[in-house]
Amino acid sequence: MKTAIACVVTAALGLTPTVLLAAPPHVHGVGILQLVLDENSLSMELHLPAIDVVGFEHAPSDPQQREAVQKAVAMLKDASQLLVLPRDAQCTAAPAVVSSELLPTGYSRPADTTETEHADRDADHDHEAGHEHADFDVSYRFDCRRPDLVEDVTILLFKQLPKLERLDVDMATPGGQDRQRLTPEQDSIDLP
């Protein structure tokens, strides 16, 4: 699903596939949202640094950290806590999918990244000895009976995650494509 959304957004925005298919950069305080509205389906891929979600980036080492990760997963899976779609669009959420290096089942890198791309991305960061970056990736899908009425989406992430400073949004809809930058002061996406 993530690959399909990245391909659609990539094509719609006229970007080269490696730009969006490569792992997004890991910048504390900055999340990335890719949104595609196609026919009756609204799909979103959210990428957040773990430090902005749970306050740490290492495997949970005590019961409090494990509980923080569990609460974060529950919150991220509940689209109603993070996104407000126009009621008249009559959108129904499918179950969200959350992945992270912090989950006990581990994190599987998207199938479209190679070992070399993953190593190159890691080489771009200054790591302390033994320190790796961790992220949360979330896939949302909505079936909308009136997709023409999805003109905006309010993002509640900033209220849930006070460490999040910015959300970069790439979107493709039947009305066109656009990029927007959201902040705690500007938390609504206007779809093209």
Buried (B, 14 or more C-beta within 10 A) or exposed (E): EBBEBBBBBBEBBEBEEEEBBBBBEBBEEBBBBBBBBBEBBBBBBBBBBBBBBBEBBBBBEEEEBBEBBBEBBEBBBEBEBBBBBBEEBBBEBEEBBBBBBBBEEEBEBBEBBEEEBBEEBEEEEEEEEEEEBBBBBBBBBBBBEEBEBBBEBEBBBBEBBEBBBBBBBBBBBEEEBBEBEBEBEEBEBEBB
